[in-house]
Amino acid sequence: QLAGQLRERLSRVNGISLHDPGKVKCGIVCFSTSNIRPAILQKKLEDRGINVAVVSSENTLLDSRERHLGELVRASIHYYNTRQEIEIFVKNLDELTNSG
């Protein structure tokens, strides 16, 4: 449910593109931004106490080639996360990706 909430909220953030199109979704949410490279976004989020990972195209070689994907940001939702944390995460992403 939390990953679904995250996907729904991210779909409304300007400049964010979701990249997990499967019919059955899990707690891993992969996305990209139109104006910040994944590694830079990861560092900026880390500076705010938020953990995400960067997935290189080599990690998902077949899918990356077929869908022409580069590096992506990966948010892994766990059972102990809360709805409030999702909102804080999305608020921070919105601030970082749409500032300036």
N, C-alpha and C positions, 0 to 999 in steps of 0.2 A: 504493500500500500504506500509506503513512504517513497519508494522509487517511482511509483506512478505519480505521486504528488510532485516529486521533483521534475519528472518529465513534463507534466502539465504546466508547472510554473516556468520552467526553462523555455517552453514553447512560446511564452509571452514576452520573453526578454529580447529586445532589439539586438541583432547581431549574433545571436546564438543559434547554432544548427545542431540538432540531435542526429546521432548516427547509429542508433540501435533499432533497426526496422523489423526485427523478428516478431512473429505472432505471439510467442510466449516470451515474456520479458522477465529478467531477473533483477537483482539489486545492484547491478553494474550499469551505470549510465554514462555513455560516451558522447561527447559533444565537442564542437569547435566554435571559435569566435571569428568574426570577420576582421577584427583589428588588433588582436594580441596573439602572438605565437604561444602555443601551449606551455612551453618551458617557462616563459616569462610570466604567464598567468599563474602557473603553479607556484612560482616564487612569490608573487604578490599575494596570493591566497595564504601561503605558508606564513608570510609576515603578519597576517591577520589571524593566525592560529587555526587555519582551515587546511586540511590535508586532502590532496587529490594526487593522482599519478598522471604521467604522460605516457601514452601508448604510441610507440613508433609504428610505422607502416610495416616494418619487418616482423613485428609481433603478430600481425594478422595479414600475412603476405597475400593469400588468395583473395580475401575480402577486400583488402586495400587496393589491389590491382584492378579487380573487377569494378569496384565503385569509385576508383580514382581518389582514394583518401590519403591524406598525409598524416602527420601526427595529430592525435586527439587527446583531449583531457578526459580522464576517467574518474568519476565519482563512484565510490563503492559504499552503498548504503547498508548498514548493519542493523540488527534487531534492537540495539540499544540507542540508535538515533531517535530523535524526536521530531515532531512536526515543526516545532519552533526552530530547531537547528536547520531544517530544510529552508525555512523562511529567511533565516540569517544568511545561509549560504547563497541563496538567490539574490538577496539584497546586496551582498558584497559583490557578486558577479555583475549585477546591473551597474553598480557604482564603478567598478573597474573597467568594464567593457564600454560604457557609455559616457565616460568622463572626458572632458576636454575637447 
